[in-house]
Amino acid sequence: MARITAEQEVENLSGLSTNPEKDIFVVRENGTTCLMAEFAAKFIVPYDVWASNYVDADISLTRGAEVKGRCGHDESELQVFWVDRAYALKMLFVKVTPSGARRGGADSGWMWAEAAARFPHPDKLPGRLTRASSAPQESHNTSKGPEATWRLSKVQFVYDSSEKTHFKDAVSPGKHTANSHHLSALVTPAGKSYECQAQQTISLASSDLQKTVTMILSAVHIQPFDIISDFVFSEEHKCPVDEREQLEETLPLILGLILGLVIVRRGGNEDGLFTSA
């Protein structure tokens, strides 16, 4: 089982985001950033009410949330709590070798310690999170091998249906846990960050009569491993949806430019023929 011996700090920098729905979380180890995550998260939670079979609660991750985390050689965790811990989001990231094996045990990173101490805040905060330069530098929290990747391996969402803001007239209110199963999301080459503006959904099986909770992520930029320096994302690996949308946006411009060049060249040739005649 992996042990975390280094001193770790966690920061909620959501106030720096111009998007009111997006949160920014940073985990630092021994004064160096080892995990960064920017994303907007929403949960669609079905629950039973007296008046009908069930209705959906729409729960968004809010600013000012309590955040915890840890960084490991090939496993990293992010934990977020909000509304007086009525809601908790826990995410496990793993780094995978080409053979698919990890150095840690199968569940060595899936430990959620509620008694973890609060982390001190660093004296200086960055103006914003940035992209890393292309210059080679020594990286922190690295174990990259040839063609290694990292991914989001597990998600757990804990919610309390007795919380009155989102749940109205719930039958048998109480705490429930929703977990992912066989999850392999946000797959990214080691040494890169994952970026995706498009919405992505993850289904979670709830302990509340086997209901399905839907987690919706958007405006995602995450890097749980191989961070070069403080508050700096490495080169981004874009999701296929973003790449396709970017191609759809640029393709008409490229075709228009080519068509314009063809028209100009054809017009020049016709002028030359007319002059020579």
SULSUL-V325358 format. One line per field, one symbol per residue. ss: DSSP state (H for helix, E for strand, L for the rest). phi: phi as a letter, one per 30 degrees, with the letter a starting at -180 (. if undefined). psi: psi as a letter, one per 40 degrees, with the letter a starting at -180 (. if undefined). Layout:
ss->???
phi->???
psi->???
This chain:
ss->LLLLLLLEEEEELHHHLLLLLLEEEEEEELLEEEEEEEEEEEEEEEELELLLLLEEEEEELLLLLEEEEEELLLEEEEEEEELLLLEEEEEEEEEELLLLLLLLLLLLLLLLLLLLLLLLLLLLLLLLLEELLLLLLLLELLLLLLLLEEEEEEEEEEEELLLLLLLLLELLLLEEEEELLLLLEEEEELLLEEEELLLEEEEEEELLLLLEEEEEEEEEEEELLLELLLLEELLEEELHHHHHHHHHHHHHHHHHHHHHHHHHHHHHHHHHHHHHL
phi->.dcccddbbbbccdddddcdcccbbbcbbhibdbabbbacbbbccdbdbddadabcccccdcdiddbbaacbdbbbbbbbbbhhidbbcbbccbccdedjccddddbdccbcddcdddcddddbcddadbcdddddbdccicadcdidbbadcbbbbcbcdddddccchddhdldbbcbdbhdbbhdbeejcccbadddbcbdbdcddhhdccccccahdbbbcbhddaehbddedcddeddddddddddedddddddddddddddddddddddddd
psi->hiihdihiihhhfdeeheheehihihhihfehhehihhihhihhhiiiiddadiihhhhihiieihiiiihidehiihhhhigffdihhhhhhihhideeiidiidedefhgheeiiiiihidhiidiiiiiiehhihiififhahfiiiihdihhhhiheeheddhhfihgiaiihhiihfhgifhhiieiihhhdiiiihhhhiegffihhhhhiifhhiheifhdihfhiihihiiddddddddddddddddddddddddddddddddddddd.
